[in-house]
Amino acid sequence: MHTIKSDINTAIENMWRFTDKNKTRKILRIGEYDKPSCKGIVTMIKYYIIC
């Protein structure tokens, strides 16, 4: 069963596999050893849309 959350998680995993992790961490404001989460991505999208 596909949900929006599962689609976002799949996109995050693909992004994380093929992206420059330093730039991604800086944009998403996450720590050096953290991985992006679904909640963090949605929060940052809302932040960039509102601002």
ChimeraX commands (.cxc) that place a marker at each C-alpha (Angstrom):
marker #1 position 0.00,0.00,0.00 radius 0.5
marker #1 position 1.44,3.35,-1.05 radius 0.5
marker #1 position 0.99,6.34,1.18 radius 0.5
marker #1 position 2.39,9.83,1.00 radius 0.5
marker #1 position 4.73,9.03,3.88 radius 0.5
marker #1 position 6.09,5.91,2.16 radius 0.5
marker #1 position 6.59,7.86,-1.07 radius 0.5
marker #1 position 8.47,10.58,0.82 radius 0.5
marker #1 position 10.60,7.98,2.60 radius 0.5
marker #1 position 11.46,6.34,-0.73 radius 0.5
marker #1 position 12.42,9.72,-2.19 radius 0.5
marker #1 position 14.56,10.51,0.88 radius 0.5
marker #1 position 16.41,7.20,0.64 radius 0.5
marker #1 position 17.12,7.73,-3.08 radius 0.5
marker #1 position 18.20,11.34,-2.48 radius 0.5
marker #1 position 20.47,10.31,0.40 radius 0.5
marker #1 position 22.11,7.59,-1.68 radius 0.5
marker #1 position 23.04,9.83,-4.62 radius 0.5
marker #1 position 23.52,13.31,-3.14 radius 0.5
marker #1 position 26.40,15.26,-1.65 radius 0.5
marker #1 position 25.76,14.58,2.02 radius 0.5
marker #1 position 27.52,17.73,3.28 radius 0.5
marker #1 position 25.34,20.04,1.19 radius 0.5
marker #1 position 22.20,18.11,2.10 radius 0.5
marker #1 position 22.98,18.31,5.82 radius 0.5
marker #1 position 23.55,22.06,5.52 radius 0.5
marker #1 position 20.27,22.66,3.65 radius 0.5
marker #1 position 18.24,20.44,5.97 radius 0.5
marker #1 position 20.05,21.68,9.09 radius 0.5
marker #1 position 20.80,18.24,10.45 radius 0.5
marker #1 position 23.81,17.02,12.39 radius 0.5
marker #1 position 26.90,15.37,11.03 radius 0.5
marker #1 position 25.79,11.86,11.93 radius 0.5
marker #1 position 22.03,12.28,11.38 radius 0.5
marker #1 position 20.05,11.07,8.40 radius 0.5
marker #1 position 17.11,13.06,7.02 radius 0.5
marker #1 position 13.69,12.00,8.26 radius 0.5
marker #1 position 10.27,12.29,6.71 radius 0.5
marker #1 position 9.20,14.80,9.37 radius 0.5
marker #1 position 12.35,16.89,8.87 radius 0.5
marker #1 position 11.90,17.05,5.09 radius 0.5
marker #1 position 8.24,18.06,5.35 radius 0.5
marker #1 position 9.11,20.70,7.95 radius 0.5
marker #1 position 11.83,22.21,5.75 radius 0.5
marker #1 position 9.52,22.22,2.71 radius 0.5
marker #1 position 6.88,24.06,4.74 radius 0.5
marker #1 position 9.54,26.50,5.95 radius 0.5
marker #1 position 10.76,27.30,2.42 radius 0.5
marker #1 position 7.23,27.62,1.05 radius 0.5
marker #1 position 6.08,30.00,3.79 radius 0.5
marker #1 position 9.20,32.20,3.75 radius 0.5
marker link #1:1,2 radius 0.2
marker link #1:2,3 radius 0.2
marker link #1:3,4 radius 0.2
marker link #1:4,5 radius 0.2
marker link #1:5,6 radius 0.2
marker link #1:6,7 radius 0.2
marker link #1:7,8 radius 0.2
marker link #1:8,9 radius 0.2
marker link #1:9,10 radius 0.2
marker link #1:10,11 radius 0.2
marker link #1:11,12 radius 0.2
marker link #1:12,13 radius 0.2
marker link #1:13,14 radius 0.2
marker link #1:14,15 radius 0.2
marker link #1:15,16 radius 0.2
marker link #1:16,17 radius 0.2
marker link #1:17,18 radius 0.2
marker link #1:18,19 radius 0.2
marker link #1:19,20 radius 0.2
marker link #1:20,21 radius 0.2
marker link #1:21,22 radius 0.2
marker link #1:22,23 radius 0.2
marker link #1:23,24 radius 0.2
marker link #1:24,25 radius 0.2
marker link #1:25,26 radius 0.2
marker link #1:26,27 radius 0.2
marker link #1:27,28 radius 0.2
marker link #1:28,29 radius 0.2
marker link #1:29,30 radius 0.2
marker link #1:30,31 radius 0.2
marker link #1:31,32 radius 0.2
marker link #1:32,33 radius 0.2
marker link #1:33,34 radius 0.2
marker link #1:34,35 radius 0.2
marker link #1:35,36 radius 0.2
marker link #1:36,37 radius 0.2
marker link #1:37,38 radius 0.2
marker link #1:38,39 radius 0.2
marker link #1:39,40 radius 0.2
marker link #1:40,41 radius 0.2
marker link #1:41,42 radius 0.2
marker link #1:42,43 radius 0.2
marker link #1:43,44 radius 0.2
marker link #1:44,45 radius 0.2
marker link #1:45,46 radius 0.2
marker link #1:46,47 radius 0.2
marker link #1:47,48 radius 0.2
marker link #1:48,49 radius 0.2
marker link #1:49,50 radius 0.2
marker link #1:50,51 radius 0.2
view
